[in-house]
Amino acid sequence: MPATRRQFIKQSAGAVTASMLIPKFGLTQAFGQSIDPSVNRGHKLVVIQFAGGNDGLSNLIPYTDSRYYQLRPDISLQPSDLKDDTGATTMINSELGLHPRLKEIKQLYDAGKVAIILGVDEGPQMSLSHFEGTTNLAGAGLSGTLPKGGWLGRYASQAFVGQPGFYAAGIGSLPQMFYSPDSSYVIPSISSFAQYTLQTDGRNTRDRNNQITAFTAGNGRTFPAGSFIETVAGTGAHGFADSVTIQTETAKYNPLGYPNTGLGNFLKMIAQLIVTIPTSALFHCSIGGFDFHQNLVAVVNGQLNKLVNGQAGLLMQFSQAVKAFYDDLDAHGLSQNTLIMTYSEFGRRVQQNGTTGADHGRASAWYVIGGSVHGGIYGQQPSLAATALDRNGNLVGNIDLRSIYATVLDKWLDHDSKSVLDATYPDLGFLG
């Protein structure tokens, strides 16, 4: 006979109340899911969000295209601007140059470690709303909803359920693309290792050990097999064990050389997890502020300055943080096993507006970085010709973002992309 609400609360109180005190990790054997033993957990994936709508034309500069200068008379970069602070060129071929504040990315690009994917969008129906666009990217669809969770949440539900150990986390916040379709694998959000622990009563710190004992005893009891309470109790016990592992292991390694920026600190945390916990496999973090409706090129002392603040400042933070992260992992022999992928909900419009900014548009540029990447340019720089723009004056992309997802799933995570994306998309070739 189905349990009443009162019976459920009475039966569940010992485990549910305790387990809600800590963040949730993957459910153990939840809903009868199992893992394909062929999944390659040696590969790590770190996803970085450029939140706000990254302007592709400020990442890769089409410095030989006169239309670029016509449409962006104030915020464009001249060929003479395309050099870093040492005077080294940031041009990568006879048509395109990286922003001069992407010095470290240029160094990795020259070493063959960076794939730059141009003209990325979802086609003419893509949303230019921050909220709907982010949801569509997360779900790998165009509905503005997440009926099946996020694409990496679907992957995690298929790959990690029932496996002991720590595998995934959102660092700083939990992205929609990590949402699980059926809560069969819940990825935690970690903003601080120190705070990621069982939260006991701060008024009675000397009683912490007793509270932990009560918690573990309550969640370690035997419950009816396959019941919801068994799942919740297992989640609590597993989550507490993993929080102890994270605090204990990450304390053994304190990386140096990271910039003291939001992204720098997030990547430092991810490096600590990857270096000290071998099962660590999937992470997300974010750098925000790319919604430059104004001051994409900053105004400093009444003058435009194309190399500080604005887009330049964010790209410099990204470049410096990623290089520190790459070098850190390389020193531990892990750069070949770690892949970094960036994304943004959309691009910016081609024509600058009246406040030295650019409004929401299409066809952004994404980066894939790592020791095993086949470096180079993928896709085509979208044409800036008037006849090539869409009816709203936006660039028209040539790379479906789901092709990037599919390439990462199939070639890096060794996982059938169709089982996650519900369709087959072409391999872009930036991975072996």
C-alpha positions as CSV (number, residue, x, y, z in Angstrom):
1,M,0.0,0.0,0.0
2,P,1.4,3.4,-0.9
3,A,2.9,5.3,2.1
4,T,1.0,8.4,3.3
5,R,2.7,11.7,3.6
6,R,2.8,11.3,7.4
7,Q,4.3,7.8,7.1
8,F,6.9,9.0,4.6
9,I,8.1,11.9,6.8
10,K,8.2,9.6,9.9
11,Q,10.2,6.9,8.0
12,S,12.5,9.3,6.3
13,A,13.4,11.8,9.0
14,G,16.5,10.2,10.3
15,A,18.2,10.1,6.9
16,V,16.6,13.0,4.9
17,T,17.1,15.7,7.5
18,A,20.8,14.8,7.9
19,S,21.5,14.3,4.2
20,M,20.0,17.7,3.4
21,L,22.8,19.4,5.5
22,I,25.4,18.8,2.9
23,P,25.7,19.1,-0.9
24,K,24.7,16.1,-2.9
25,F,27.1,13.9,-4.9
26,G,26.3,11.2,-7.3
27,L,23.6,8.8,-6.2
28,T,24.9,5.3,-5.6
29,Q,23.1,2.8,-7.8
30,A,20.2,5.2,-8.1
31,F,17.2,4.1,-10.1
32,G,19.0,1.0,-11.2
33,Q,21.3,2.8,-13.6
34,S,24.6,1.3,-14.4
35,I,27.8,2.4,-16.2
36,D,29.4,1.2,-19.3
37,P,32.8,-0.1,-18.2
38,S,34.4,1.0,-21.4
39,V,34.1,4.7,-20.4
40,N,37.5,6.4,-20.4
41,R,37.9,8.2,-17.1
42,G,41.5,9.1,-17.8
43,H,40.3,12.1,-19.7
44,K,39.3,15.3,-17.9
45,L,37.0,18.0,-19.4
46,V,36.9,21.5,-18.0
47,V,34.2,23.8,-19.4
48,I,34.5,27.6,-19.2
49,Q,31.6,29.8,-19.8
50,F,32.0,33.3,-21.2
51,A,28.8,34.6,-19.7
52,G,27.0,37.5,-21.4
53,G,27.6,36.8,-25.1
54,N,31.2,36.8,-26.2
55,D,32.0,39.0,-29.2
56,G,33.8,36.8,-31.7
57,L,35.1,39.7,-33.7
58,S,37.0,40.9,-30.7
59,N,38.7,37.5,-30.3
60,L,39.7,36.8,-33.9
61,I,40.3,40.1,-35.7
62,P,39.6,40.0,-39.5
63,Y,42.3,42.6,-40.0
64,T,42.3,42.5,-43.8
65,D,38.5,43.0,-44.2
66,S,37.5,46.6,-45.0
67,R,33.9,45.9,-43.9
68,Y,35.2,45.2,-40.4
69,Y,36.6,48.7,-40.2
70,Q,33.5,50.3,-41.8
71,L,31.1,48.7,-39.4
72,R,33.3,49.2,-36.3
73,P,35.1,52.5,-36.8
74,D,35.7,53.0,-33.1
75,I,36.0,49.6,-31.6
76,S,38.1,47.8,-34.3
77,L,41.7,46.9,-34.0
78,Q,44.2,47.9,-36.7
79,P,46.9,45.6,-37.9
80,S,49.4,47.7,-36.0
81,D,47.5,46.9,-32.8
82,L,47.9,43.2,-33.2
83,K,51.0,42.6,-31.0
84,D,51.3,41.7,-27.4
85,D,53.0,43.6,-24.6
86,T,56.4,42.3,-25.7
87,G,55.9,43.4,-29.3
88,A,55.3,39.9,-30.6
89,T,52.6,39.6,-33.3
90,T,49.3,38.1,-32.5
91,M,48.4,37.5,-36.1
92,I,47.9,33.8,-36.8
93,N,47.5,33.9,-40.6
94,S,47.2,36.3,-43.5
95,E,43.6,37.2,-42.5
96,L,43.1,36.8,-38.8
97,G,44.8,37.9,-35.6
98,L,44.1,37.1,-32.0
99,H,43.3,40.0,-29.7
100,P,46.6,41.4,-28.3
101,R,45.5,40.6,-24.8
102,L,45.4,36.9,-25.6
103,K,49.2,36.7,-25.5
104,E,49.3,33.4,-23.6
105,I,46.6,31.8,-25.8
106,K,48.7,32.8,-28.8
107,Q,51.7,31.0,-27.2
108,L,49.6,27.8,-26.8
109,Y,48.2,28.2,-30.3
110,D,51.7,28.4,-31.7
111,A,52.5,25.2,-29.8
112,G,49.6,23.5,-31.5
113,K,47.5,23.3,-28.3
114,V,44.6,25.5,-29.3
115,A,41.7,24.9,-31.7
116,I,39.7,28.0,-32.4
117,I,36.2,27.3,-33.8
118,L,34.7,30.2,-35.8
119,G,31.1,31.0,-36.6
120,V,29.5,28.9,-33.8
121,D,25.7,29.1,-33.4
122,E,22.5,27.2,-33.6
123,G,21.2,28.4,-36.9
124,P,18.6,31.1,-37.7
125,Q,16.3,30.1,-34.9
126,M,18.8,30.6,-32.2
127,S,17.7,32.8,-29.3
128,L,19.4,36.0,-28.5
129,S,18.0,36.1,-25.0
130,H,20.6,35.5,-22.2
131,F,18.3,33.1,-20.3
132,E,16.8,31.2,-23.2
133,G,20.1,31.1,-25.1
134,T,21.9,29.7,-22.1
135,T,19.2,27.1,-21.6
136,N,19.3,26.1,-25.3
137,L,23.1,25.7,-25.1
138,A,22.8,23.7,-21.9
139,G,20.2,21.3,-23.3
140,A,21.6,21.2,-26.9
141,G,18.2,22.2,-28.2
142,L,16.1,25.1,-29.3
143,S,13.0,24.8,-27.1
144,G,14.1,27.2,-24.3
145,T,13.5,24.4,-21.8
146,L,15.4,21.4,-20.3
147,P,13.1,18.5,-20.7
148,K,16.0,16.0,-20.6
149,G,18.4,18.0,-18.5
150,G,21.7,19.4,-19.6
151,W,23.8,17.6,-22.2
152,L,26.7,17.0,-19.7
153,G,24.1,16.1,-17.0
154,R,22.8,13.4,-19.4
155,Y,26.4,12.3,-20.0
156,A,27.1,12.1,-16.2
157,S,23.9,10.1,-15.6
158,Q,25.0,7.6,-18.2
159,A,28.7,7.4,-17.2
160,F,29.1,7.9,-13.5
161,V,26.1,6.5,-11.7
162,G,26.9,3.7,-9.3
163,Q,30.6,4.3,-9.3
164,P,32.6,5.0,-6.1
165,G,34.6,8.2,-5.9
166,F,34.4,11.8,-6.9
167,Y,33.9,12.7,-10.6
168,A,32.4,16.1,-11.3
169,A,31.6,19.5,-9.9
170,G,30.5,23.0,-10.8
171,I,33.1,25.4,-9.4
172,G,31.6,28.6,-8.2
173,S,28.1,27.7,-9.4
174,L,26.2,24.9,-11.0
175,P,25.4,25.4,-14.7
176,Q,22.3,24.2,-16.4
177,M,24.3,21.9,-18.7
178,F,25.1,19.8,-15.6
179,Y,21.4,19.3,-14.6
180,S,20.5,15.6,-14.5
181,P,17.4,14.6,-16.5
182,D,16.1,12.3,-13.7
183,S,18.3,13.2,-10.7
184,S,20.1,9.9,-11.1
185,Y,23.4,11.7,-10.8
186,V,23.5,15.0,-9.0
187,I,26.6,17.1,-9.6
188,P,27.6,19.4,-6.7
189,S,28.4,23.1,-6.7
190,I,31.6,24.0,-4.8
191,S,32.6,27.6,-4.1
192,S,35.0,26.8,-1.3
193,F,36.7,23.7,-0.2
194,A,36.6,24.9,3.4
195,Q,32.8,25.3,3.3
196,Y,32.2,22.0,1.4
197,T,31.6,19.9,4.4
198,L,28.8,18.7,6.8
199,Q,27.3,21.8,8.2
200,T,27.0,21.2,11.9
201,D,25.6,23.6,14.6
202,G,28.1,26.4,14.8
203,R,26.9,27.2,18.3
204,N,28.2,23.9,19.6
205,T,31.5,23.3,17.8
206,R,32.7,21.0,20.5
207,D,29.8,18.7,19.7
208,R,30.7,18.4,16.0
209,N,32.1,14.8,16.3
210,N,28.9,13.7,18.0
211,Q,26.8,15.3,15.3
212,I,28.9,13.6,12.6
213,T,28.5,10.2,14.4
214,A,24.8,10.7,14.5
215,F,24.7,11.7,10.8
216,T,26.7,8.7,9.6
217,A,24.8,6.3,11.8
218,G,21.4,7.6,10.5
219,N,22.4,7.4,6.9
220,G,24.2,4.0,7.3
221,R,21.2,2.1,8.4
222,T,19.6,-0.6,6.3
223,F,16.5,0.6,4.3
224,P,14.2,-1.4,2.0
225,A,16.1,-2.1,-1.2
226,G,15.2,0.2,-4.0
227,S,13.3,2.6,-1.8
228,F,13.6,6.3,-2.1
229,I,14.8,6.6,1.5
230,E,17.6,4.1,0.7
231,T,18.7,6.4,-2.2
232,V,18.6,9.5,0.0
233,A,20.5,7.9,2.8
234,G,23.1,6.6,0.4
235,T,23.5,10.0,-1.1
236,G,24.1,11.5,2.3
237,A,26.7,9.0,3.3
238,H,28.4,9.2,-0.1
239,G,28.4,12.9,-0.1
240,F,29.9,13.2,3.4
241,A,32.6,10.7,2.5
242,D,33.5,12.6,-0.6
243,S,33.5,16.0,1.2
244,V,36.1,14.5,3.6
245,T,38.1,13.2,0.6
246,I,38.0,16.6,-1.0
247,Q,39.1,18.5,2.1
248,T,41.8,16.0,2.9
249,E,43.3,15.5,-0.5
250,T,43.2,19.1,-1.9
251,A,45.0,20.3,1.3
252,K,48.0,18.4,0.1
253,Y,48.5,20.6,-3.0
254,N,48.5,24.4,-3.2
255,P,49.3,25.5,-6.7
256,L,51.4,28.6,-7.3
257,G,51.5,31.0,-10.2
258,Y,47.8,31.6,-10.7
259,P,46.5,35.1,-11.2
260,N,44.4,36.3,-8.3
261,T,41.2,36.7,-10.5
262,G,37.9,34.9,-10.3
263,L,38.7,32.6,-13.2
264,G,42.3,32.1,-11.9
265,N,41.1,31.0,-8.5
266,F,38.4,28.7,-10.0
267,L,41.0,27.0,-12.3
268,K,43.4,26.7,-9.3
269,M,40.7,24.8,-7.4
270,I,40.1,22.5,-10.4
271,A,43.8,21.8,-10.6
272,Q,43.9,20.8,-7.0
273,L,41.0,18.4,-7.6
274,I,42.5,16.9,-10.7
275,V,46.0,16.5,-9.3
276,T,44.9,15.0,-5.9
277,I,41.8,13.0,-6.8
278,P,42.4,10.7,-9.7
279,T,38.7,10.0,-10.5
280,S,38.1,13.8,-11.1
281,A,36.8,14.1,-14.6
282,L,34.3,16.9,-15.3
283,F,34.2,20.5,-14.3
284,H,32.6,23.8,-15.1
285,C,33.4,27.4,-14.1
286,S,32.5,30.8,-15.5
287,I,33.9,34.2,-16.3
288,G,31.2,36.9,-16.6
289,G,30.8,40.4,-17.9
290,F,30.8,39.8,-21.7
291,D,27.5,41.6,-22.3
292,F,29.1,44.8,-23.7
293,H,26.2,46.8,-25.0
294,Q,28.5,49.7,-24.1
295,N,32.2,50.1,-23.6
296,L,33.3,46.9,-25.3
297,V,36.3,49.2,-25.8
298,A,36.8,51.1,-22.6
299,V,36.9,54.8,-22.2
300,V,39.8,55.8,-20.0
301,N,40.3,59.5,-19.1
302,G,37.9,60.5,-21.8
303,Q,39.8,58.5,-24.5
304,L,39.1,55.0,-26.0
305,N,41.6,52.5,-24.8
306,K,41.5,49.2,-26.7
307,L,43.9,47.3,-24.4
308,V,42.5,47.8,-20.9
309,N,39.2,47.0,-19.2
310,G,36.2,46.0,-21.4
311,Q,36.6,43.0,-23.6
312,A,40.4,43.4,-23.5
313,G,40.4,43.0,-19.7
314,L,38.3,39.9,-19.7
315,L,40.3,38.2,-22.5
316,M,43.5,38.9,-20.6
317,Q,42.0,37.3,-17.5
318,F,41.0,34.3,-19.5
319,S,44.4,34.0,-21.3
320,Q,46.5,34.3,-18.1
321,A,44.4,31.9,-16.1
322,V,44.3,29.2,-18.7
323,K,48.0,29.4,-19.3
324,A,48.7,29.0,-15.6
325,F,46.3,26.1,-15.4
326,Y,47.8,24.4,-18.5
327,D,51.4,24.8,-17.2
328,D,50.3,23.5,-13.8
329,L,48.8,20.3,-15.2
330,D,51.7,20.0,-17.7
331,A,54.1,19.9,-14.7
332,H,52.1,17.0,-13.3
333,G,52.0,15.1,-16.6
334,L,48.3,15.8,-17.0
335,S,48.1,18.3,-19.9
336,Q,47.7,15.5,-22.4
337,N,44.7,14.2,-20.4
338,T,42.9,17.5,-19.9
339,L,40.7,19.3,-22.3
340,I,39.4,22.9,-21.9
341,M,36.3,24.0,-23.8
342,T,34.8,27.5,-23.8
343,Y,31.3,28.5,-24.7
344,S,29.1,31.6,-24.7
345,E,25.3,31.9,-25.2
346,F,25.7,33.9,-28.4
347,G,27.9,36.5,-30.1
348,R,27.5,40.2,-30.8
349,R,26.1,42.2,-33.7
350,V,28.6,43.2,-36.4
351,Q,27.9,46.9,-36.3
352,Q,29.0,48.9,-33.3
353,N,26.3,50.8,-31.5
354,G,26.4,54.4,-30.2
355,T,28.0,53.6,-26.9
356,T,31.2,51.9,-28.2
357,G,29.5,48.5,-27.7
358,A,27.7,45.9,-29.7
359,D,24.3,44.4,-29.2
360,H,23.3,40.7,-29.1
361,G,24.2,38.8,-32.2
362,R,25.2,35.4,-33.6
363,A,28.2,33.4,-34.5
364,S,30.7,33.6,-31.6
365,A,34.2,32.0,-31.4
366,W,34.9,29.1,-29.1
367,Y,38.2,27.7,-27.9
368,V,39.2,24.1,-27.3
369,I,42.6,23.8,-25.5
370,G,44.7,20.9,-24.4
371,G,47.8,18.9,-25.0
372,S,46.0,16.4,-27.2
373,V,44.2,19.0,-29.3
374,H,44.8,19.3,-33.1
375,G,45.4,23.0,-33.1
376,G,44.3,25.4,-35.7
377,I,41.2,27.2,-37.1
378,Y,38.0,25.2,-37.5
379,G,35.0,26.6,-39.4
380,Q,35.1,29.8,-41.5
381,Q,35.2,33.4,-40.4
382,P,31.6,34.5,-41.2
383,S,31.3,37.0,-44.0
384,L,30.8,40.6,-43.1
385,A,29.3,41.5,-46.5
386,A,25.9,43.1,-46.3
387,T,24.4,40.3,-48.4
388,A,25.8,37.6,-46.1
389,L,24.2,39.0,-42.9
390,D,20.8,37.8,-41.7
391,R,17.8,40.2,-41.8
392,N,18.8,41.6,-38.4
393,G,22.3,42.4,-39.4
394,N,23.9,39.5,-37.7
395,L,26.7,37.2,-38.8
396,V,25.5,33.8,-40.1
397,G,27.4,31.0,-38.5
398,N,28.7,27.8,-40.2
399,I,29.3,25.5,-37.2
400,D,26.5,23.9,-35.3
401,L,27.5,24.0,-31.6
402,R,26.2,20.4,-31.2
403,S,29.0,19.3,-33.6
404,I,31.4,20.5,-30.9
405,Y,29.6,18.6,-28.2
406,A,29.5,15.5,-30.4
407,T,33.2,15.7,-31.1
408,V,34.0,16.0,-27.4
409,L,31.7,13.2,-26.4
410,D,32.9,10.7,-29.1
411,K,36.5,11.5,-29.3
412,W,37.4,12.7,-25.8
413,L,35.0,11.2,-23.4
414,D,34.7,8.0,-25.4
415,H,31.0,8.1,-25.1
416,D,28.3,7.6,-27.8
417,S,27.2,11.2,-28.6
418,K,23.9,10.1,-30.0
419,S,22.9,8.6,-26.7
420,V,23.3,12.2,-25.2
421,L,22.3,14.4,-28.1
422,D,19.6,12.2,-29.7
423,A,21.1,12.7,-33.2
424,T,24.4,12.4,-35.0
425,Y,26.5,15.4,-35.7
426,P,29.7,15.7,-37.8
427,D,33.2,15.2,-36.2
428,L,35.0,18.6,-36.5
429,G,38.4,17.0,-36.4
430,F,40.1,18.9,-33.5
431,L,40.6,15.6,-31.6
432,G,42.2,12.4,-32.7
